[in-house]
């Protein structure tokens, strides 16, 4: 039986903090920049405004 996809992206607003699947406990939450077309852009606050990481929305597992 296929696993159902979570709609966590619909609940998230830009500026909220998220965690990724299998994220180590000692890594701080990521700040959500935006989600579009199944992709989300996140960043660590220490990275600065211009450094972003693009991840699949399925990788977001929890709001921090």
N, C-alpha and C positions, 0 to 999 in steps of 0.2 A: 504494500500500500504506500503510495507516495506521501511524503511529508508535506503538510500545508505550509505555505509561505506566511510569514508574519507581516502585518501591516504597520510595524512600528514607525515607519517613515511618516505616515499620515499624522502621527501624534507629535512629531518633533517640529520645533520651530527653530529657525536660525538663531544662533546664540546659545541654544541649550547644550548641555554636556551629555555625551554618550560614551558608552564602552563598546568595544569590539569583541566578537566571539574569540575565546581563548586569550583574552588580554591578561597579561600578568598583573597581579595585585599591586605591585610596586610601580606600575606605569599609571600616571595620572589620567583622568578622563580626557577625551578629545572634545573640542568645541565644534559644534556643527555649523558649517558655513551655509550650505544649501544642499537640497536634493532635487534631482531632475532625471527623469527617464531611467530609474533604477540605479542611479549612481549618486553618491553623496560625497561632498567635499568636507573634510575635517582638518583640524590643525591642533597642535599643542600650543598652549599659550606662550611657552618659552621659544617657539619657533619664529615668532614675529608674524606680522600681518601678511607678508607676501609668500610664505611657505605653506602649501596646502597638500593634502594627500587625498586622492580620489579612491573611494572604496565602493564596493557593491552594497546596496542598502541591506541586503541579507546578512552582511557582516555585523550590522549594528544589532546588538542583543539587549541592551538595557540603557535606560536613562540614568545617568549618574546623579 
